Amino acid sequence: MKEYILVTVCSKKEESGNNFSQRLSLFWTQMLRQNPEEFEKVYAECTEFENHVGILGRKYAILPELADLLKTKLLNDGFDVLDIETEDFYSPYEITAPDWMQIEH
């Protein structure tokens, strides 16, 4: 069974939820088109934004081998990465609705 780690992608300070959501959609669309094999390593996204004192965050469940590449791509696209939990692993049974939405591949 595959196990996943969590990464929290963050907005710019004081960025609206709509703008952050649009930037995330564009990022993931580009990744799907340009790196489909890497995109398949993204299992799910959290259904709600988290609030980190004026900064929005969204968690993603990914395969561990994607962590470094994803962090680099996110930083290059103007996102911040709050946390990559490389020591904690989660099974698909822990990443479920209604808190998580599986990404279709």
C-alpha positions, 0 to 999 in steps of 0.5 A: 500500500502506498503511503503519503506525506503532507505538504502545506502550500501557502499564499502570499500575505493578505492574498484573497482566497479567490486569488490563491485558488486561481493561482493554485489551479493554474499551477496544477494545470501546468504541472498536469500538462508539463509533468503528467508523471509527477502530477500522478504522485499527488494523491489528494488536496484538503478541501478547506484552506487553513489560516496561518495569521494572514496567510492561507494554506492548503495541504496536499497528500503526495508520494514522498519522492515528489517532495523536493521537486514539488517544493522547487516548482512551488517556490519558483511559481511564487508560492511558499511551502509552510511544511513538508511532513517527511517523517509522518506517513499516511495511508489512503484510509486516513486521507478521506472525505469530507476533509480531503478530495482525491485528485483524479488522474 
